[in-house]
């Protein structure tokens, strides 16, 4: 195993929330309730939630009011079944988003860990390898809550985390711009 500096378990810096299905008695017809976005693994892309979530559910007004069951800004969702370790940081943009049971929600304790830093730590090769090693299943791989909570990450000081997050975001913007330039150049080549 690779040594991790300032190692802590994920459960020491966050709360892990496993989602369940929306109870059948809470599902309603279009005219009988409120619409919520139903987040699935396919809605995660480039460490973000796609701007348009494909599936929506209509739920009772009472279910809609239960704020604790919906995603919050800076939550991190991780795929825990099938495709293990696909990640996104949540920006709700005012939407009510309910995670499917194939996702686990990591709610960072912001006094201990910067959400952006946690995202980068979770997508690191060291952490992804831990997830792969802890996954089990004959046909469909899955990872348990206990295994997720025991994932070990590096935890520098909060100020170091923020500085690292800022630098990584800056580098990611450069990568995105270069990829955009490559795409434009390929299109130009096709037109010749």
Secondary structure, DSSP 8 states (H G I E B T S, - for coil): ----TTEEEGGGTEEEEE-----GGGB--TTTSEEEEEE-GGGEETEEE-SS-S-EEEE-HHHHH-GGGS--TT-EEEE-BSSTT-EEE---TT--EEE-TTEEEEEE-TTT--HHHHHHHHHSHHHHHHHHHH-B-SSS-B--HHHHHT-EEE---HHHHHHHHHHHHHHHHHHHHHHHHHHHHHHHHHH-
